[in-house]
Amino acid sequence: MLKKVLKYLSSVLWLLVIILELLVWSDVRSIFFPRIPIVEMIAGLCQDTLWLPLAVALPGYLLWLSWVQLSSWWQRIIAAVFSVFILLWVIFAVNEFFRWMIILVAFLLFGVIQLVRQKRHLYANILLFVLAWLGVVLHYRGQLLPNLPRFSSTEATLTILDYNILVGQRGTQRNQVFELIASEKPDLIFIQEINSGDRKLFREKMGALYPHQLWADRREYYNGGAILSKFPIKEARNVDLSTHHLPGHTNLNHAVINWRGRDIHLLNCHLYPSGHAFIQLLFGRRSLGSFIDHTRSAFLRRMDEAEQLAAITRKIQAPVIMAGDFNDTPNSPIYRLFQQQLQNAFAARGWGMGTTFGYHSLKQSVSPHWRGLLFDFLRIDHVFVSSHFRVEQARVLPVAASDHRPLLVCVRWRHNPN
Protein backbone atom coordinates (compact mmCIF):
# COMPACT_ATOMS: atom_id res chain seq x y z
CA MET A 1 0.00 0.00 0.00
CA LEU A 2 2.78 2.46 0.96
CA LYS A 3 4.61 1.66 -2.25
CA LYS A 4 1.51 2.50 -4.31
CA VAL A 5 1.05 5.79 -2.48
CA LEU A 6 4.69 6.77 -3.07
CA LYS A 7 4.41 5.93 -6.77
CA TYR A 8 1.24 8.00 -7.04
CA LEU A 9 2.72 10.99 -5.21
CA SER A 10 5.92 10.91 -7.26
CA SER A 11 3.86 10.72 -10.47
CA VAL A 12 1.92 13.82 -9.40
CA LEU A 13 5.18 15.60 -8.50
CA TRP A 14 6.86 14.93 -11.87
CA LEU A 15 3.69 15.88 -13.75
CA LEU A 16 3.69 19.15 -11.82
CA VAL A 17 7.35 19.71 -12.75
CA ILE A 18 6.53 19.15 -16.43
CA ILE A 19 3.70 21.70 -16.22
CA LEU A 20 6.03 24.19 -14.52
CA GLU A 21 8.65 23.62 -17.22
CA LEU A 22 6.08 24.63 -19.83
CA LEU A 23 5.02 27.70 -17.84
CA VAL A 24 8.51 28.84 -16.80
CA TRP A 25 10.67 27.95 -19.79
CA SER A 26 8.34 28.58 -22.73
CA ASP A 27 5.97 31.22 -24.11
CA VAL A 28 3.01 29.28 -22.73
CA ARG A 29 3.14 31.51 -19.64
CA SER A 30 2.24 34.57 -21.71
CA ILE A 31 -1.06 32.95 -22.71
CA PHE A 32 -2.30 32.43 -19.15
CA PHE A 33 -0.38 35.17 -17.29
CA PRO A 34 0.50 37.92 -19.78
CA ARG A 35 3.31 39.96 -18.23
CA ILE A 36 2.05 39.81 -14.66
CA PRO A 37 5.00 41.17 -12.61
CA ILE A 38 4.77 38.80 -9.64
CA VAL A 39 4.45 35.81 -12.01
CA GLU A 40 7.47 36.99 -13.99
CA MET A 41 9.50 37.31 -10.78
CA ILE A 42 8.59 33.78 -9.67
CA ALA A 43 9.40 32.45 -13.13
CA GLY A 44 12.76 34.22 -12.99
CA LEU A 45 13.58 32.67 -9.63
CA CYS A 46 12.65 29.23 -11.00
CA GLN A 47 14.64 29.61 -14.24
CA ASP A 48 17.75 27.84 -12.99
CA THR A 49 16.31 26.06 -9.96
CA LEU A 50 13.42 24.14 -11.53
CA TRP A 51 15.66 21.18 -12.37
CA LEU A 52 16.86 20.75 -8.76
CA PRO A 53 14.06 18.38 -7.56
CA LEU A 54 14.87 16.15 -10.51
CA ALA A 55 18.57 16.24 -9.64
CA VAL A 56 17.93 15.32 -6.00
CA ALA A 57 15.73 12.38 -7.06
CA LEU A 58 18.07 11.21 -9.83
CA PRO A 59 20.41 9.15 -7.55
CA GLY A 60 17.40 7.25 -6.18
CA TYR A 61 16.08 6.38 -9.63
CA LEU A 62 19.52 5.34 -10.83
CA LEU A 63 19.88 3.13 -7.76
CA TRP A 64 16.47 1.53 -8.35
CA LEU A 65 17.30 0.85 -12.02
CA SER A 66 20.62 -0.69 -10.99
CA TRP A 67 19.00 -2.73 -8.21
CA VAL A 68 16.46 -4.42 -10.48
CA GLN A 69 19.02 -5.22 -13.16
CA LEU A 70 22.00 -6.27 -11.05
CA SER A 71 22.01 -9.70 -9.44
CA SER A 72 25.27 -9.60 -7.47
CA TRP A 73 25.15 -8.17 -3.94
CA TRP A 74 28.54 -6.45 -4.29
CA GLN A 75 27.41 -4.73 -7.52
CA ARG A 76 24.34 -3.45 -5.69
CA ILE A 77 26.51 -2.14 -2.85
CA ILE A 78 28.72 -0.27 -5.33
CA ALA A 79 25.60 1.18 -6.96
CA ALA A 80 24.30 2.32 -3.56
CA VAL A 81 27.60 4.02 -2.65
CA PHE A 82 27.71 5.68 -6.05
CA SER A 83 24.14 6.98 -5.58
CA VAL A 84 25.03 8.49 -2.20
CA PHE A 85 28.05 10.19 -3.78
CA ILE A 86 25.85 11.68 -6.52
CA LEU A 87 23.36 12.99 -3.95
CA LEU A 88 26.13 14.70 -1.97
CA TRP A 89 27.47 16.15 -5.21
CA VAL A 90 24.07 17.66 -6.00
CA ILE A 91 23.70 19.15 -2.53
CA PHE A 92 27.16 20.63 -2.04
CA ALA A 93 28.38 21.44 -5.58
CA VAL A 94 25.30 22.32 -7.62
CA ASN A 95 27.02 24.35 -10.35
CA GLU A 96 29.71 21.74 -10.94
CA PHE A 97 27.15 18.90 -10.90
CA PHE A 98 25.12 20.72 -13.57
CA ARG A 99 28.07 20.61 -15.96
CA TRP A 100 28.29 16.82 -15.85
CA MET A 101 24.72 15.73 -15.17
CA ILE A 102 24.03 14.97 -18.85
CA ILE A 103 26.14 11.82 -18.37
CA LEU A 104 23.90 10.68 -15.52
CA VAL A 105 20.78 11.50 -17.55
CA ALA A 106 22.20 9.31 -20.31
CA PHE A 107 22.58 6.47 -17.77
CA LEU A 108 18.96 7.04 -16.73
CA LEU A 109 17.73 6.76 -20.32
CA PHE A 110 19.89 3.68 -20.90
CA GLY A 111 18.43 2.02 -17.80
CA VAL A 112 14.86 2.76 -18.86
CA ILE A 113 15.54 1.45 -22.38
CA GLN A 114 16.92 -1.73 -20.84
CA LEU A 115 13.70 -2.14 -18.85
CA VAL A 116 11.67 -1.80 -22.04
CA ARG A 117 13.87 -4.29 -23.89
CA GLN A 118 13.47 -6.77 -21.04
CA LYS A 119 9.69 -6.22 -21.27
CA ARG A 120 9.47 -5.16 -17.65
CA HIS A 121 6.65 -2.98 -16.41
CA LEU A 122 7.37 0.74 -16.81
CA TYR A 123 5.66 2.66 -14.03
CA ALA A 124 4.03 6.04 -14.69
CA ASN A 125 6.31 7.86 -12.24
CA ILE A 126 9.43 6.65 -14.11
CA LEU A 127 8.01 7.69 -17.48
CA LEU A 128 7.06 11.14 -16.18
CA PHE A 129 10.48 11.51 -14.51
CA VAL A 130 12.20 10.79 -17.82
CA LEU A 131 9.92 13.22 -19.67
CA ALA A 132 10.72 15.93 -17.11
CA TRP A 133 14.43 15.35 -17.71
CA LEU A 134 13.91 15.57 -21.47
CA GLY A 135 12.38 18.99 -20.81
CA VAL A 136 15.58 20.01 -18.99
CA VAL A 137 17.75 18.80 -21.88
CA LEU A 138 15.64 20.61 -24.49
CA HIS A 139 15.72 23.82 -22.47
CA TYR A 140 19.45 24.03 -21.74
CA ARG A 141 20.73 22.22 -24.85
CA GLY A 142 24.28 23.42 -25.55
CA GLN A 143 24.83 24.60 -21.97
CA LEU A 144 24.93 20.93 -20.91
CA LEU A 145 27.95 20.16 -23.08
CA PRO A 146 31.54 21.45 -22.98
CA ASN A 147 32.37 23.60 -26.00
CA LEU A 148 35.45 22.31 -27.73
CA PRO A 149 37.76 24.97 -29.22
CA ARG A 150 37.65 25.54 -32.95
CA PHE A 151 41.08 24.82 -34.37
CA SER A 152 40.53 25.85 -37.99
CA SER A 153 40.33 29.62 -37.57
CA THR A 154 43.42 31.82 -37.29
CA GLU A 155 41.48 35.08 -37.13
CA ALA A 156 41.95 37.55 -34.30
CA THR A 157 39.59 37.42 -31.34
CA LEU A 158 38.00 40.19 -29.29
CA THR A 159 37.60 39.52 -25.57
CA ILE A 160 34.91 41.16 -23.45
CA LEU A 161 34.62 41.33 -19.65
CA ASP A 162 31.24 42.23 -18.16
CA TYR A 163 31.22 42.87 -14.42
CA ASN A 164 28.92 44.44 -11.84
CA ILE A 165 31.56 45.50 -9.32
CA LEU A 166 29.28 46.47 -6.37
CA VAL A 167 28.84 50.18 -5.71
CA GLY A 168 29.75 50.04 -1.99
CA GLN A 169 33.38 48.96 -2.42
CA ARG A 170 36.12 51.59 -2.42
CA GLY A 171 39.89 51.95 -2.56
CA THR A 172 41.75 48.73 -1.74
CA GLN A 173 38.49 46.76 -1.90
CA ARG A 174 38.76 47.11 -5.67
CA ASN A 175 42.15 45.35 -5.76
CA GLN A 176 40.63 41.96 -6.59
CA VAL A 177 38.86 43.53 -9.58
CA PHE A 178 42.16 45.02 -10.77
CA GLU A 179 43.89 41.67 -10.29
CA LEU A 180 41.23 39.98 -12.40
CA ILE A 181 41.61 42.54 -15.18
CA ALA A 182 45.40 42.28 -15.09
CA SER A 183 45.15 38.49 -15.28
CA GLU A 184 42.64 38.23 -18.14
CA LYS A 185 43.57 41.44 -20.02
CA PRO A 186 40.27 41.65 -21.95
CA ASP A 187 40.05 44.06 -24.89
CA LEU A 188 36.82 45.63 -23.66
CA ILE A 189 35.41 45.99 -20.14
CA PHE A 190 31.79 46.79 -19.30
CA ILE A 191 31.36 47.86 -15.67
CA GLN A 192 28.19 48.48 -13.67
CA GLU A 193 27.67 49.99 -10.19
CA ILE A 194 30.43 52.56 -10.10
CA ASN A 195 30.93 54.89 -7.14
CA SER A 196 32.24 58.44 -6.81
CA GLY A 197 35.88 57.35 -6.49
CA ASP A 198 36.01 54.77 -9.27
CA ARG A 199 36.68 57.09 -12.21
CA LYS A 200 39.91 58.40 -10.67
CA LEU A 201 40.89 55.00 -9.26
CA PHE A 202 40.44 53.13 -12.56
CA ARG A 203 42.32 55.79 -14.48
CA GLU A 204 45.22 55.50 -12.05
CA LYS A 205 45.28 51.69 -11.95
CA MET A 206 44.11 50.78 -15.46
CA GLY A 207 44.78 53.93 -17.51
CA ALA A 208 47.93 52.55 -19.14
CA LEU A 209 46.24 49.33 -20.26
CA TYR A 210 42.88 50.99 -21.06
CA PRO A 211 43.55 54.58 -22.09
CA HIS A 212 40.13 54.96 -23.72
CA GLN A 213 37.28 55.17 -21.20
CA LEU A 214 33.66 56.30 -21.14
CA TRP A 215 32.09 56.95 -17.72
CA ALA A 216 28.52 57.74 -16.74
CA ASP A 217 27.87 61.41 -16.24
CA ARG A 218 25.51 63.42 -13.97
CA ARG A 219 26.83 61.77 -10.81
CA GLU A 220 25.40 58.39 -11.82
CA TYR A 221 26.66 55.65 -9.51
CA TYR A 222 24.48 52.60 -8.80
CA ASN A 223 22.52 52.98 -12.05
CA GLY A 224 25.59 54.04 -14.00
CA GLY A 225 28.63 52.33 -15.43
CA ALA A 226 31.70 52.62 -17.61
CA ILE A 227 33.26 51.18 -20.76
CA LEU A 228 37.03 50.65 -20.80
CA SER A 229 38.69 49.97 -24.15
CA LYS A 230 42.14 49.22 -25.53
CA PHE A 231 40.98 50.77 -28.80
CA PRO A 232 40.27 54.47 -29.44
CA ILE A 233 36.68 55.54 -28.88
CA LYS A 234 35.45 57.34 -32.00
CA GLU A 235 32.10 58.41 -30.57
CA ALA A 236 30.82 58.51 -27.00
CA ARG A 237 27.61 59.51 -25.29
CA ASN A 238 25.56 58.76 -22.20
CA VAL A 239 21.87 58.12 -22.75
CA ASP A 240 19.27 58.80 -20.05
CA LEU A 241 16.73 55.96 -19.80
CA SER A 242 13.88 57.61 -17.90
CA THR A 243 10.43 56.20 -17.14
CA HIS A 244 7.44 57.28 -15.03
CA HIS A 245 7.69 54.08 -12.97
CA LEU A 246 9.58 54.80 -9.72
CA PRO A 247 11.83 57.86 -9.28
CA GLY A 248 15.29 58.19 -10.82
CA HIS A 249 16.73 57.16 -14.13
CA THR A 250 19.29 54.75 -15.59
CA ASN A 251 22.41 55.74 -17.49
CA LEU A 252 23.36 53.93 -20.70
CA ASN A 253 26.96 54.14 -21.96
CA HIS A 254 27.11 54.16 -25.77
CA ALA A 255 30.52 54.15 -27.45
CA VAL A 256 31.81 53.39 -30.94
CA ILE A 257 35.22 51.82 -31.58
CA ASN A 258 36.93 50.53 -34.69
CA TRP A 259 38.29 46.99 -34.59
CA ARG A 260 40.08 45.50 -37.57
CA GLY A 261 38.57 47.97 -40.02
CA ARG A 262 34.95 47.94 -38.84
CA ASP A 263 33.02 50.15 -36.44
CA ILE A 264 31.43 48.44 -33.42
CA HIS A 265 28.75 50.00 -31.24
CA LEU A 266 29.19 49.25 -27.52
CA LEU A 267 26.21 49.52 -25.15
CA ASN A 268 26.60 49.16 -21.38
CA CYS A 269 23.54 49.12 -19.14
CA HIS A 270 22.25 48.32 -15.65
CA LEU A 271 18.47 47.87 -15.78
CA TYR A 272 16.37 48.43 -12.68
CA PRO A 273 16.39 45.55 -10.14
CA SER A 274 13.62 43.85 -8.19
CA GLY A 275 15.37 40.83 -6.64
CA HIS A 276 16.47 42.74 -3.55
CA ALA A 277 12.84 43.18 -2.52
CA PHE A 278 12.31 39.42 -2.65
CA ILE A 279 15.30 38.80 -0.38
CA GLN A 280 13.96 41.41 2.05
CA LEU A 281 10.58 39.63 2.03
CA LEU A 282 12.22 36.23 2.48
CA PHE A 283 13.98 37.33 5.65
CA GLY A 284 11.14 39.42 7.09
CA ARG A 285 12.49 42.85 6.25
CA ARG A 286 9.60 43.78 3.91
CA SER A 287 5.85 43.10 4.07
CA LEU A 288 4.07 41.05 1.41
CA GLY A 289 1.99 44.02 0.27
CA SER A 290 5.06 46.22 -0.07
CA PHE A 291 6.87 43.47 -1.95
CA ILE A 292 4.02 43.06 -4.47
CA ASP A 293 3.74 46.82 -5.06
CA HIS A 294 7.49 47.25 -5.52
CA THR A 295 7.77 44.19 -7.76
CA ARG A 296 5.07 45.55 -10.07
CA SER A 297 6.65 49.01 -10.33
CA ALA A 298 10.16 47.61 -10.74
CA PHE A 299 9.07 45.23 -13.50
CA LEU A 300 7.29 47.99 -15.41
CA ARG A 301 10.28 50.31 -15.10
CA ARG A 302 12.74 47.59 -16.19
CA MET A 303 10.50 46.66 -19.12
CA ASP A 304 10.25 50.32 -20.17
CA GLU A 305 14.04 50.73 -19.96
CA ALA A 306 14.53 47.55 -21.99
CA GLU A 307 12.17 48.72 -24.73
CA GLN A 308 14.03 52.04 -24.97
CA LEU A 309 17.33 50.15 -25.20
CA ALA A 310 15.92 47.77 -27.83
CA ALA A 311 14.72 50.75 -29.88
CA ILE A 312 18.23 52.22 -29.81
CA THR A 313 19.73 48.90 -30.87
CA ARG A 314 17.29 48.50 -33.78
CA LYS A 315 18.43 51.84 -35.24
CA ILE A 316 22.09 50.80 -35.33
CA GLN A 317 23.03 49.49 -38.77
CA ALA A 318 26.41 48.17 -37.65
CA PRO A 319 27.94 45.48 -35.40
CA VAL A 320 26.73 45.70 -31.79
CA ILE A 321 28.03 44.43 -28.45
CA MET A 322 25.60 45.01 -25.60
CA ALA A 323 26.48 43.98 -22.05
CA GLY A 324 25.45 44.66 -18.51
CA ASP A 325 23.39 43.71 -15.51
CA PHE A 326 19.91 43.22 -16.99
CA ASN A 327 18.38 42.03 -13.69
CA ASP A 328 16.35 39.42 -15.57
CA THR A 329 16.83 35.78 -16.49
CA PRO A 330 16.70 34.01 -19.88
CA ASN A 331 12.99 33.16 -19.56
CA SER A 332 11.92 36.80 -19.16
CA PRO A 333 10.17 38.98 -21.77
CA ILE A 334 13.11 41.39 -21.48
CA TYR A 335 15.64 38.71 -22.43
CA ARG A 336 13.44 37.56 -25.31
CA LEU A 337 13.11 41.16 -26.50
CA PHE A 338 16.88 41.38 -27.00
CA GLN A 339 17.18 37.81 -28.27
CA GLN A 340 15.00 38.78 -31.23
CA GLN A 341 17.77 41.11 -32.43
CA LEU A 342 20.98 39.72 -30.93
CA GLN A 343 22.56 36.44 -29.83
CA ASN A 344 23.30 35.77 -26.20
CA ALA A 345 26.95 34.82 -25.77
CA PHE A 346 26.53 32.32 -22.94
CA ALA A 347 23.56 30.59 -24.58
CA ALA A 348 25.68 30.25 -27.74
CA ARG A 349 28.96 29.00 -26.28
CA GLY A 350 28.66 28.70 -22.51
CA TRP A 351 28.98 25.48 -20.50
CA GLY A 352 27.05 25.16 -17.27
CA MET A 353 24.31 27.18 -15.60
CA GLY A 354 26.07 30.49 -16.22
CA THR A 355 24.49 32.00 -13.10
CA THR A 356 26.14 35.15 -11.79
CA PHE A 357 24.11 36.27 -8.78
CA GLY A 358 22.46 35.02 -5.59
CA TYR A 359 25.00 33.54 -3.20
CA HIS A 360 26.40 36.78 -1.83
CA SER A 361 22.97 38.31 -1.18
CA LEU A 362 21.64 35.22 0.59
CA LYS A 363 24.66 34.45 2.73
CA GLN A 364 24.27 37.71 4.65
CA SER A 365 21.03 36.41 6.17
CA VAL A 366 21.85 32.72 6.53
CA SER A 367 23.63 30.95 9.37
CA PRO A 368 27.26 30.07 8.55
CA HIS A 369 26.31 26.39 9.06
CA TRP A 370 24.00 26.52 6.01
CA ARG A 371 26.10 28.64 3.66
CA GLY A 372 27.63 25.55 2.10
CA LEU A 373 24.25 24.82 0.51
CA LEU A 374 23.93 28.24 -1.14
CA PHE A 375 24.87 28.93 -4.74
CA ASP A 376 24.41 31.57 -7.45
CA PHE A 377 21.02 30.76 -8.94
CA LEU A 378 20.24 33.74 -11.20
CA ARG A 379 21.72 34.37 -14.66
CA ILE A 380 21.05 38.10 -14.88
CA ASP A 381 24.37 39.41 -16.27
CA HIS A 382 24.47 39.07 -20.04
CA VAL A 383 26.54 39.81 -23.12
CA PHE A 384 24.56 40.09 -26.35
CA VAL A 385 26.25 40.43 -29.75
CA SER A 386 24.91 40.99 -33.25
CA SER A 387 25.10 38.35 -35.98
CA HIS A 388 28.27 39.99 -37.29
CA PHE A 389 30.11 38.05 -34.57
CA ARG A 390 30.72 34.39 -33.93
CA VAL A 391 30.93 33.60 -30.23
CA GLU A 392 33.95 31.41 -29.48
CA GLN A 393 33.69 31.16 -25.71
CA ALA A 394 31.64 32.44 -22.77
CA ARG A 395 32.36 31.62 -19.15
CA VAL A 396 31.55 32.88 -15.68
CA LEU A 397 34.71 33.49 -13.67
CA PRO A 398 34.91 32.23 -10.05
CA VAL A 399 35.80 35.64 -8.59
CA ALA A 400 34.10 36.78 -5.37
CA ALA A 401 35.07 40.46 -5.40
CA SER A 402 31.43 41.54 -5.76
CA ASP A 403 27.90 40.23 -5.23
CA HIS A 404 28.00 39.34 -8.95
CA ARG A 405 30.33 37.01 -10.84
CA PRO A 406 32.15 38.40 -13.90
CA LEU A 407 31.37 37.11 -17.38
CA LEU A 408 34.17 36.71 -19.94
CA VAL A 409 33.30 36.38 -23.64
CA CYS A 410 35.46 35.84 -26.72
CA VAL A 411 34.19 36.62 -30.25
CA ARG A 412 35.45 36.72 -33.84
CA TRP A 413 34.10 38.29 -36.99
CA ARG A 414 31.61 36.11 -38.83
CA HIS A 415 32.31 36.06 -42.56
CA ASN A 416 28.66 35.74 -43.61
CA PRO A 417 26.42 37.31 -40.94
CA ASN A 418 22.70 36.59 -41.25
N, C-alpha and C positions, 0 to 999 in steps of 0.2 A: 504493500500500500504506500509506504513512504517513498519507495523508488518511483512509483507512478506519479506521485505528487511533485517530486523533484523534477521529473522529466517534463511535466506540464508547466511548472513554473519557469523552468529554463527555456522552454519553447516560447512562452509569453515574453520573456525578457529579450530573447534574440529577435523576435518579431518586432518588439518595440524599438530595438536598436536599428533595425532595417528601416522602419518608418522614420526615425530620427535622422538617419543618413540621408533619406530623400528630402526631408525638410531642411536640414542644416547644410548639406553639401550641394544641393541642386537648386534650380529656379522654381521648384515646386512650391517653396515657401512663399514666393511672391503672389501665388494664386490665392492662398488662404489668408496670408498675413502681409498684405502689401505695404512694405516699408513702415512697419510699426516699430518705433524705436526700442522698446523694451524687448521685443522679439529678436530684433537684430543684435542687441547686446548679448542675449542668451546664446544665439547662434554663433556669435563671435567667440564666446567663451568655450563653446563646444567644438569649435573648428578642429583643434588639435588635441582634444581630450576624449572625443567620442569613441575612439578605438580602444581606450584603456580597459573597459570591462571585458572586451574580447581578449585583450592581451593577458589579463589576470586569469581568465578561464582557460586560455590556450594550453598551459602545462597539464591541467586536469584532463582535457580531451585527448591530448597526445598520450598521456599515461594510460587512459582507458583503451585507446586504439592499440597501444603496445600490449596491454594486458591480455586482450582477447585474441591477439595473434601470436603471442609468444608462449611457448610451452615450458621452457626451462625457468626454474625459480631464480637462478642467478641473473638471467637476462631481464626478468621482471624487476629485480632489485636495482640493477643498473638503470633501467628505465625510470624507476621511482626517484632515484637520486638525481638523475638528469632533469626530471620534472621539477624537483625542489630547487635546483640550481636556476632553471629558467624563471621560476616564480620570483626568486630573490633578485634576479637580473632585472625583471620588469619593475619591481618595487624600488630598487635603489639606483638604477641607472637607466631611466626611461629613455632619454635621448639616444644613448648608445644602443639600447635594445632595438629601438625603432629602425636603426640603420640595417640591422641584420635579421629582422623578424620575417622577411620574405622567405628566408630559408626554412623557418619553422612552419610557415603557412604552406610551403610546398610539401613538407612532411605530412601536414594535416591532410592535404588533398590526396597525397599518395596513399595514406592510411584509409581514407574513405573509399577511394577507388578499389583498394584491395578488398574491402568489405563487400563492395558490389560484385566484384569478380568471384568472390567466394559464396555469393548468393546469400549473404547474411542479412538479417533485417536491419534496415536503415531507419533509425528513429527520427521523428520530426525535429527534435531539438538539435540533432547533429546536422541535419540538412539546413535548418535555419541558421545555425552557427557558421556553416561553410558559406552560405549566401551572404551573411553579414560581412565575413572576411573578404569575399569577392567585391563587395561594395567599397571596402577600405582600399583594396588594390586598384580598383578603377578610379578612385578619387585621387590617390597620391601618385600613381603611375611611376614616372621617372624618378621621383624622390625616394623610391624604395631601392633604387639600384645605384651603385657607385658609377660615376661617369669617368670612363677611361679617357686619357688624353688623346687628342688627335695628333698623329705624328706626321701627317702629310704636309701640313701648312708651315711655311717659313715666314709668313707675314708678321708684321709687328703687332703687338697687343697693347691695349690700353687698360690700365688697372684703376679701379674705382673703389674708394673706401667710403662707406656711409655709416655715420656714427652719431647717435644722440649721446652727448657727453655729460649730461646732468648739470643743470644750471647752478646748483648750490656749491659746486666744487671750485676752489680757487687756489692760486699759487702752486705750491708743491703737490697739491692733490691732483694736478693735471699731469704729473710726471709720467704716470703709467700710459696716458694717452700719447704723450710725446715718444715714449719708448716703443709703443706699437707702431706709430708712424715711421719712426727711424728704422724699425725692423722690416716693415713691409714695403716702404717707399712707394706707395701708390702714386699714379700720375695725377689723379684728381681726388679731392677729399670734400665730402658733403657733411657739414656739421650742423646739428640742431642743439638748441638749449644753450646758447652762449650767455655769458654774464658780462658785467661792465668792465672786468679786467682782461677778458680773453683776447680782444683785438690786439692790445699792446703785447700781451704774453706770447701769443702765437706768432706775431711778427718778430719778436726777439728770438724765440726758440726755433721757429720753422721758416723764417723769412728767407734764409739762404737757399733752402731746398724748394720752397714754394714762394717765389717772389711776387706772384700774381694772385691777389686775393680780393674777394668781394664780400663785404660784411653788411649785415642788416643795418639800416639807418633808423632814425627817430627813436633811439634808445630802446630798440627791440631786444629783449633778452630771451625769456622762455619761449615766446612764439617766433623768435627770429633765429637766424643761422648764418652760415658763411660757406663760401666755396673757395677752396685753395687749389691752385693749379700750377703745374710746372710749365705750362704753356701760356703765352701772352693772352690776356683777355681783350678781345677786339671791341666788345660792347658789354656794358654792365648796367643793370638797373635793379631796383627793389620795387616790387609790386605789392600794393596793399590789398589783401583779400578781406574785405569788410562785409559783414552780414548784419541783419537786424535781430539775429538770435544771440542773446547773451552779449554783454559789453566787451569792448576790445576788438582787436583785429589781428590778423596773422600776416607776417612778412614773407614774401616769396623772393628768393634770390634768382635772378635770371641773367646768365652770362653767356657770351659766345666766344668760343676759342676756335683756332684752326689746328687740325691734327692731320698730318700727312696730306695736305692739299685740300682738305674739305672743312667747311665750317660745321661746328657742332653746337647746338643750343643746350645749355645746362640749366636745369631747374631744381632748386632745393627748397623743400617745404617741410613744415611741421603742422599738420592739421590738428584741429581742436580735439582734446581727449575726453573720454568719459569713463575709462576704466578705474580711475582713482576713486570715483564715487562708489563703485561697486565694492572696492576693498574697504572703504569707510563703512558701508552698510554691513559687510561681512563681519567686521569686528566691532560693531555697535557704535560707531562714531557718526552715523548718519541715519535718520529715520527712513522708513520705507517710502513714505509720501515724498519726502525731499529727494530721495534717490530717483524715483520715477519721474518727477518734474525735471530734475537736472539731466537725466538720461535723454529725455525727449528733446530738450533745448540743445544739448550738446550734439545729438545726432543730426538735428536739422542744421545747426551751424556747420558741422563737419561736411555734411552733404552739399551745402551751399558753397563752401570753400572748394570742395572737390569739383563741382560743376564749373566754377570760375576757372580753376586750373585746367580742366579738360578743354574748355573753350580756348584758352591761350595756346594749349598744345595743338589743337586742331588747326590753328592759323599758321603754324610753323611749317613751312615747306622745305624742311632740311632735317638732317639727322638730329635726334633728341636723346638726351640722357636725363631722366627725371628720378631723383632719389629723395629719401627723407623718412621721417616718422609720420606715417599716415594714420596711426591710431585705429586701424581697422585690419581685419584678417582677410584671407583670400576668398571667403564665402560671402563677403559683404557687397552691397550694391556699389560702394565706392571703388573697391578693387575691380569689380567687373566693368565699371565705367572706364577705367584706365586700360584695362585689358583689351577693350574693343579697339584701341588705337596702338597700344604698345605691347611688348612682350615682357613678362616678369622674369628677371634674371634667375632667381632661385628656382622657380617652377621649370625653367628651361634646362638648367644645368646644375641644380643643387642636389645634394644627397643628404637625406635625413629630414627631420621635422622643419628645420630652418627657423625655429622659434627664437625670438630675441628679447622677450620681456616676460616678467612675472615673478621670478625667483626673488629678486632683490626687494620688491614691494611687499611680498608676502612674509618674508623672513623677519621683517621688523615687528610683526605682530604674532609670531609663532614661537613657542618654546624651543630653545636650542635642541632639545631631545628629538623634536620632530622635523627639524630643518633638513635632515638627510633625505626626507621624502619629497621635498619641494623641487620644482624644476621650472624652467622657462616654458610657458605653455601658450604664448601668444606670438604669432608671426605678424608683427605690425610695422616693422621697418622693411622698406622695399626699395629695390632699384628696378626701374622700368627703362627699357631702351627701344628705340624704333627699329623697324625691320631692316634698316641699313646696316645693323650690327648682327654678328653671330656671337652668341654668348659661349665662351669657352669654359668658364668655371664660375661658381658662386658658392661661397661658404661663410658660415657664421663662425667668427673667431672666439675662442674661449677666454676672453678678457673680461675681468670683473671690475673695471675702473669706473663703471657707471651702472645705472639701473637697467640699461639696455646693453645688448651685445652688438659689437660692430659687424658689419656685413662687407665682405670683400668680393668684388666681381671683376672678371677679366673678359674683355670683348675684343673682337677683330672686325674689320670691315667685311661685309658680305658682298660678294661680287654681283649677285643678281637679287637685290632686295625686292620683296613682293610689293 
